Amino acid sequence: MRLIFTSRFNRFQTINATQAWSLFLTGCQKDDSLGKNPMIGKYVTVAILGALIAQILESILLAS
């Protein structure tokens, strides 16, 4: 289902993190490619933030 092109979405429907990541990763084609569980989106967000923070810390430590 293309959530972004429906009339429901145009009425400022709220989406959860899983739907947001699914839309981002599929190029706005499907909102359920990662599943229906809202915790999956939170895990993806935490994993990406953790990797980003680890990379920043590594670059700071190597530059010192």
C-alpha positions as CSV (number, residue, x, y, z in Angstrom):
1,M,0.0,0.0,0.0
2,R,1.3,3.4,-0.9
3,L,0.6,5.3,2.3
4,I,2.0,8.6,1.2
5,F,-0.4,8.9,-1.8
6,T,-3.6,8.2,0.1
7,S,-6.1,10.7,1.3
8,R,-5.7,9.6,4.9
9,F,-2.0,10.6,4.8
10,N,-2.8,14.0,3.4
11,R,-4.9,14.7,6.5
12,F,-1.8,14.6,8.7
13,Q,-2.2,11.0,9.8
14,T,0.4,10.2,12.4
15,I,2.7,7.3,11.6
16,N,5.0,5.3,13.9
17,A,8.8,4.9,13.6
18,T,8.4,1.5,11.8
19,Q,6.3,3.0,9.1
20,A,8.6,6.0,8.8
21,W,11.7,3.8,8.3
22,S,9.8,1.5,5.9
23,L,8.8,4.5,3.8
24,F,12.4,5.8,3.9
25,L,14.0,2.5,3.0
26,T,11.5,1.6,0.2
27,G,11.5,5.1,-1.4
28,C,7.9,5.8,-0.2
29,Q,6.6,2.6,-1.8
30,K,5.4,0.6,1.2
31,D,4.8,1.4,4.8
32,D,4.8,-2.1,6.1
33,S,8.0,-3.6,4.7
34,L,9.6,-3.8,8.2
35,G,6.4,-5.3,9.6
36,K,3.6,-4.1,11.8
37,N,5.4,-4.0,15.2
38,P,6.1,-0.4,16.3
39,M,9.1,-1.5,18.3
40,I,11.1,-2.5,15.2
41,G,11.3,1.2,14.2
42,K,12.6,2.1,17.6
43,Y,15.2,-0.6,17.4
44,V,16.3,0.7,14.0
45,T,16.5,4.3,15.3
46,V,18.6,3.2,18.3
47,A,20.9,1.1,16.2
48,I,21.6,3.9,13.7
49,L,22.1,6.4,16.5
50,G,24.4,4.0,18.3
51,A,26.5,3.4,15.2
52,L,26.7,7.2,14.6
53,I,27.8,7.9,18.1
54,A,30.4,5.1,18.0
55,Q,31.8,6.5,14.8
56,I,32.0,10.0,16.2
57,L,33.8,8.8,19.3
58,E,36.2,6.7,17.3
59,S,37.1,9.6,15.1
60,I,37.6,11.8,18.1
61,L,39.8,9.3,19.9
62,L,41.9,8.6,16.8
63,A,42.5,12.3,16.2
64,S,43.9,12.8,19.7
